[in-house]
Amino acid sequence: MSEIIKNHLVEEDLKFLCGEYDKFSDSIQNYVWKVALQHINYIVESNVLPSDNLLLKLLQDDSLEEEYEVDLLCMIINRRDRDFAINCLTKVGLSDFADVLNSQAKRGFDNNEFNRRLLECLKERGYIGDYNYRERSQKYFVSYRKKEHQV
């Protein structure tokens, strides 16, 4: 099957391959993962949501550029539930962000584009109220929305 994919792949096929990744044999999964890495720009721009296992494998790959890592994480935050987002963030070593989703933890995040973009995704999804940059500490800090009281 990998020969068929290799010889006849068009980018539109990635939607199917990425979505059905878990149903393939290990050798085909390995090939699909490599193809997905090669076409990560298409996956992100076309908003293709890979299977859970492929998402994690892509995110854990050291060759994935930081720009695409944050794009995939934002895709997860925007299109998947909170528990899955927490799981992904934890597995890729971003436990401080997972803590923000899991509780109202007070965390400071370094001032860089990766953190700013990820905080913006969390804000847009409604998981945090806002984030602010503090000049003195040179970090972003999260502010939470007040929980509504149930009657």
Secondary structure as GFF3:
##gff-version 3
##sequence-region A 1 151
A	DSSP	alpha_helix	2	8	.	.	.	ID=ss1
A	DSSP	alpha_helix	13	19	.	.	.	ID=ss2
A	DSSP	three_ten_helix	21	23	.	.	.	ID=ss3
A	DSSP	alpha_helix	26	38	.	.	.	ID=ss4
A	DSSP	alpha_helix	40	45	.	.	.	ID=ss5
A	DSSP	alpha_helix	52	59	.	.	.	ID=ss6
A	DSSP	alpha_helix	66	79	.	.	.	ID=ss7
A	DSSP	alpha_helix	82	91	.	.	.	ID=ss8
A	DSSP	alpha_helix	95	102	.	.	.	ID=ss9
A	DSSP	beta_strand	108	110	.	.	.	ID=ss10
A	DSSP	alpha_helix	113	125	.	.	.	ID=ss11
A	DSSP	beta_strand	130	134	.	.	.	ID=ss12
A	DSSP	beta_strand	139	143	.	.	.	ID=ss13
###
